[in-house]
Amino acid sequence: MSNDQPPPGQPPEDDPFRKRPPGDQPPPSSGSPYDGAPPPPPPYDPGPYGGGGAYGGADPLAGMPPLAEPGKRILARLIDFLIISIPLYLISLPWGGAVGATDSGNDDDVGDIFAQTYSGHQLLWSLIALVVYVAYDTYFTHKDGRTLGKRLLKMRVAMLNDGRVPDTGAAFMRAVVLWLPALLCCPCLWWLINIVLMFTDKPYRQGLQDKAAKTVVVAVN
């Protein structure tokens, strides 16, 4: 009986998430009564693999599930935003609301608007919101790759190299890169850049958060 083990860091041959060349088959049975046991169920149903190119060839999507549609990703993010922002706003009402800037009577005074938006009160609630959004995204992305919005629209976050659910570090990095600029710096510009990338980035439709964490968003059944 062989005791050969795969090199450290290399996935085992029977790893259900490992990218495989077309026609690649698992090693023949050794005759053990446990050979026919099904592998542990994956955290998502990958469905038929897309790509169509030769493994290791010109098509980088070969062996991967189909990428999620950008429109569905935007809708899933909006659902997640509402799931968090509505309760957070209601909680903030006894303290003046999360959005409490008053009208100064001069809509053209950009400096005054900026000062109101980033008053101590607003900065505090922005920091609270940042912690909540990052914790939400990190927890669900590490749990099974699906926030509530992604679960409703049948998508999940996967590591680009092997399709696994992101570990805690990758999930946290993705959440911070997504929400830190959106809540504390330049929300309109940040969302615009990410939306444009989801439609135009080739070949993986990665937003900036995906590039930082080395992830992709794929469709599931």
Disulfide bonds with the S-S distance in Angstrom:
none
